[in-house]
Amino acid sequence: MRAWRWVTGPVIVLLSFGTSCDSERVCTPGAVQTCPCLGGTEGVQACVDDGSRWGACDCGGADADADADADADADADADADADADAEDDAGTDTEADVVSAVCGNGVAETGEECDGDPPRACDTTCGSTGSQACVACRWETACTPPTTDPCNGVDDNCDGLTDEGTPGDSYEDNDDCASARGPFVLEPNPETATFEGTLHAEDGGQDEDWFVIHADEEETLCVPGSPQCDYVFSASLAPPAGADHAQWQLCLQDRTEAHPICGTADLELCSGPTEWDATSGAYRLDLEWQGICTDDDSRDLYLVVRRAGASVVSSCEPYVLVAQFGFTDEYCD
């Protein structure tokens, strides 16, 4: 038979409300809260895995406690990339900046060269000034030359021709004997004619300018068949200012007896080094002949402005050509 003993006295009841580890937790693992940063801004901090403390305050790279260490680096756990891709945070931040750029918003952001910018100037392959357009927020690689070729002595549109498309002077077309401008009539008073032209061809080729002067004799009293007054015809060519005069040439042709008129000239004089007058900055050619009473002593004289030799001459700046007809004898004036 079992006997029961009754024990009298105080009874202690132990109630358990958790383990000692639970009592050490200060936050729920993974929880996030705001935290103060320098300058009055706010950052964020997460509860560590065991809940024993809050992690470092992430102030976006700033130092929350002014201890010269970035708080984001204070905790080894906080250094791990959120996506566990083994990329360092600095690299990830840079990529994020590039991805965030929006092409087309009119602002050249990180990773963009331009955004809605107008074309910019650039140097073409032929040395002229072209343009580059902004395409997909990048400057075009090629430099586009201009579509026109202004008269400036440069192949602006890079087509191998210089100054094509620009009209020549007002005497064009006068590129050969058949198209010579004139005749311009001069009498031996003396009379002078002045022309301003350009050695510039609209098609970009080599230009020549032809002019014809009719040197008209003056009737005087004389014995038929006897010598009359001596005549002189002078022509001068001043190349454009700054031009190399050695590349320019002036020719004087007498075609009075030529048949046809544009066949072989009766006489041709062309300028060279000895005809250059440095003082006046011009070439000068003179042609003299003796008049015969009752004969027609008039002459058809052609002036040609051209390049010298094989040199290439093209200029939109004007040259000055002067023709003068007179007497050599004072008593005939």
C-alpha atoms as one frame of an Amber mdcrd trajectory, in Angstrom:
protein
   0.000   0.000   0.000   1.407   3.300  -1.175   1.580   5.959   1.461   1.164
   9.643   0.628   3.023  12.367   2.395   1.680  15.793   2.454   4.277  18.479
   2.602   3.267  21.756   3.877   5.082  25.066   3.333   5.675  27.560   0.550
   5.669  26.315  -3.103   7.925  27.945  -5.727   6.718  27.880  -9.295   9.267
  28.640 -12.080   7.788  30.223 -15.166   9.947  30.337 -18.320   9.362  33.209
 -20.789  12.265  32.509 -23.125  15.916  31.691 -23.337  18.728  33.850 -22.189
  19.621  34.498 -25.898  16.225  35.992 -26.542  16.724  38.368 -23.697  19.924
  39.701 -25.454  18.193  40.690 -28.691  17.697  44.409 -29.249  16.091  44.209
 -32.704  14.538  41.795 -35.126  17.092  40.399 -37.582  16.706  42.072 -41.013
  14.658  44.972 -39.693  15.564  48.435 -41.080  15.288  51.810 -39.431  16.428
  55.361 -40.156  19.479  56.842 -38.464  21.038  60.336 -38.263  23.933  61.387
 -40.500  26.218  64.401 -40.449  24.705  67.561 -41.853  21.250  66.757 -40.568
  20.480  64.127 -43.214  19.159  60.620 -42.538  20.566  57.252 -43.484  19.405
  53.672 -42.920  20.691  50.817 -40.749  19.720  47.161 -40.600  19.499  44.790
 -37.683  22.315  42.212 -37.754  21.603  38.495 -38.185  21.527  37.564 -34.449
  19.459  40.612 -33.477  22.065  41.680 -30.956  22.550  45.164 -32.384  21.816
  47.573 -35.147  24.336  47.688 -37.991  26.298  50.724 -39.122  24.333  53.719
 -40.390  24.517  53.850 -44.186  24.708  57.550 -45.111  25.339  56.988 -48.809
  29.149  56.952 -48.459  29.358  59.824 -45.935  30.868  59.258 -42.483  28.048
  59.228 -39.892  30.319  59.596 -36.842  33.176  61.693 -38.324  35.725  59.010
 -37.520  37.306  59.243 -40.982  36.019  55.742 -41.840  33.028  55.198 -44.042
  30.423  53.598 -41.797  29.336  51.389 -44.633  32.722  49.688 -44.359  32.658
  49.312 -40.558  30.629  46.158 -40.618  31.833  43.199 -42.663  28.274  42.115
 -43.267  27.367  45.528 -44.680  30.187  45.271 -47.245  28.592  42.361 -49.028
  26.826  43.270 -52.283  23.079  43.096 -52.035  23.007  40.912 -55.170  26.003
  38.778 -54.128  27.658  39.324 -57.544  31.150  39.868 -56.098  31.404  43.360
 -57.589  32.722  46.077 -55.337  30.257  48.754 -54.343  32.147  51.552 -56.094
  31.950  49.749 -59.439  28.280  49.013 -58.925  27.594  52.668 -58.185  29.337
  53.721 -61.422  27.301  51.291 -63.474  24.160  52.548 -61.847  25.040  56.117
 -62.893  25.563  55.061 -66.543  22.344  53.113 -66.679  20.433  56.015 -65.187
  21.378  58.364 -68.083  18.367  59.034 -70.297  19.264  59.880 -73.925  16.899
  62.427 -75.346  16.168  64.483 -72.268  18.335  67.340 -73.495  20.964  66.924
 -70.769  24.377  65.361 -71.447  24.616  63.011 -68.460  27.338  60.615 -67.333
  28.162  58.257 -70.186  26.790  60.620 -72.887  28.839  62.888 -75.166  25.926
  65.107 -76.110  22.146  65.202 -75.892  20.191  67.373 -78.285  23.255  69.574
 -78.932  23.472  71.445 -82.274  26.156  70.295 -84.778  29.699  71.240 -83.806
  32.577  72.388 -86.027  35.295  69.924 -87.040  38.184  69.602 -89.513  37.386
  67.749 -92.751  39.795  65.431 -94.573  40.494  68.200 -97.119  41.334  70.810
 -94.481  38.110  72.795 -94.549  35.694  73.330 -91.669  32.834  70.821 -91.546
  30.313  69.711 -88.948  29.518  66.741 -86.694  25.986  65.916 -85.570  24.893
  64.502 -82.217  23.386  61.067 -82.940  22.104  58.807 -80.132  23.923  61.018
 -77.598  27.283  60.446 -79.356  29.167  62.748 -81.737  29.417  61.347 -85.259
  32.836  59.920 -86.070  32.952  61.436 -89.570  33.271  65.170 -90.186  30.746
  66.183 -92.852  32.072  68.823 -95.303  29.869  71.755 -96.340  27.670  71.308
 -99.405  28.784  74.555-101.037  32.231  75.719-102.098  32.560  79.484-101.561
  35.169  81.346-103.536  38.092  81.360-101.115  40.830  79.317-102.785  39.993
  76.191-100.728  38.267  72.944-101.688  35.632  73.309 -98.961  33.346  70.421
 -99.984  36.207  67.937-100.525  35.270  67.001-104.103  38.719  67.655-105.557
  37.714  70.982-107.137  38.373  74.474-105.818  35.722  77.187-105.628  33.428
  75.530-108.182  29.858  76.770-108.292  30.837  80.375-107.647  30.229  82.638
-110.676  33.255  84.196-112.345  33.635  87.871-113.169  31.172  89.896-115.252
  33.190  89.328-118.449  32.687  85.554-118.479  32.597  83.507-120.601  35.738
  84.853-122.290  38.031  81.850-122.057  39.393  81.872-125.629  39.915  83.980
-128.730  36.443  83.313-130.137  34.754  84.495-126.911  37.029  87.489-126.272
  35.190  90.461-124.794  35.061  93.526-127.011  36.070  95.050-129.200  36.790
  98.021-126.995  37.744 100.979-129.203  40.606 103.258-128.191  41.860 106.309
-130.062  45.390 107.675-129.691  44.389 110.775-127.708  45.605 108.850-125.628
  42.680 106.786-124.369  42.697 104.222-121.592  40.487 101.238-120.739  40.574
  99.496-117.362  39.214  96.022-116.601  38.845  94.188-113.296  38.441  90.450
-113.652  39.210  87.204-111.855  41.011  84.038-112.877  38.227  81.886-111.520
  36.198  79.286-113.406  32.722  78.397-112.152  33.361  74.707-112.899  36.489
  74.698-110.751  38.824  74.368-113.763  41.553  76.691-115.014  40.369  80.063
-116.284  41.702  82.412-118.956  40.395  85.878-119.795  40.505  87.309-123.339
  39.848  90.918-124.372  40.071  92.543-127.806  41.027  96.195-128.286  40.583
  98.016-131.565  43.348 100.627-131.670  41.796 103.116-134.089  44.154 105.437
-135.957  43.581 109.164-135.970  43.467 110.912-139.336  46.127 113.604-139.781
  47.294 115.750-142.669  50.179 114.062-144.434  51.767 113.314-147.787  50.304
 110.078-149.195  52.684 107.163-148.765  54.950 109.073-146.402  55.624 108.020
-142.794  53.008 109.189-140.371  52.943 109.356-136.585  54.335 106.452-134.595
  51.800 104.666-132.420  52.284 102.865-129.135  49.934 100.472-127.398  50.647
  99.631-123.753  49.071  96.983-121.505  49.669  96.321-117.818  48.477  93.555
-115.489  48.455  93.885-111.695  47.738  90.489-110.067  45.571  90.404-106.906
  47.167  91.754-103.751  49.216  89.071-102.045  49.242  86.762-105.086  52.469
  85.221-106.390  52.998  87.306-109.529  55.284  84.628-110.990  52.192  82.453
-111.483  50.447  85.101-113.594  51.042  86.040-117.214  49.875  88.759-119.620
  50.047  88.205-123.383  49.519  90.766-126.177  48.577  89.406-129.628  48.330
  91.357-132.884  45.658  89.680-135.055  45.091  92.509-137.511  46.052  90.401
-140.551  45.127  87.019-139.127  42.731  84.960-141.263  40.741  83.579-139.650
  40.967  86.099-136.877  41.510  83.367-134.264  44.079  81.555-136.354  47.790
  82.090-135.889  48.508  85.528-134.461  50.616  87.970-136.464  52.618  88.701
-133.328  52.530  87.634-129.690  54.311  89.181-126.722  54.072  87.543-123.276
  55.276  88.780-119.924  58.168  87.259-118.047  60.489  88.243-115.217  61.945
  91.178-117.163  58.481  92.703-117.722  57.691  92.801-114.008  57.752  96.247
-112.401  58.038  95.823-108.647  57.327  99.501-108.036  53.886  99.455-109.655
  53.277  95.793-108.854  52.384  95.015-112.461  53.585  93.437-115.705  53.907
  95.838-118.663  53.991  95.155-122.407  54.462  97.807-125.148  53.857  97.509
-128.893  54.955 100.295-131.279  54.344 100.710-135.008  54.821 103.436-137.572
  51.833 104.859-139.357  51.765 105.302-143.138  49.808 108.168-144.642  46.557
 107.100-146.326  46.955 103.552-144.957  44.686 102.249-142.238  47.067 101.993
-139.305  44.475 100.641-136.912  45.234  97.371-135.121  43.128  94.590-133.587
  45.008  93.681-130.424  44.099  90.841-128.088  44.991  90.775-124.409  45.113
  87.445-122.573  45.346  87.018-118.802  46.355  83.477-117.909  48.410  81.326
-115.591  52.159  81.149-116.203  53.342  77.709-117.316  51.847  74.713-115.533
  51.064  76.561-112.322  47.480  76.417-111.055  45.946  79.843-110.570  42.479
  80.366-109.143  41.517  83.488-107.292  38.284  85.285-106.544  40.232  88.446
-105.817  40.314  90.821-108.799  43.265  91.600-110.983  43.529  94.964-112.796
  44.186  95.098-116.527  44.894  98.485-118.154  45.147  99.185-121.894  46.307
 102.516-123.365  46.706 103.728-126.945  48.677 106.839-127.951  51.455 108.374
-130.024  55.196 108.241-129.484  55.727 111.538-131.352  54.962 114.654-129.394
  53.868 116.653-132.477  51.185 114.021-133.170  49.547 114.499-129.776
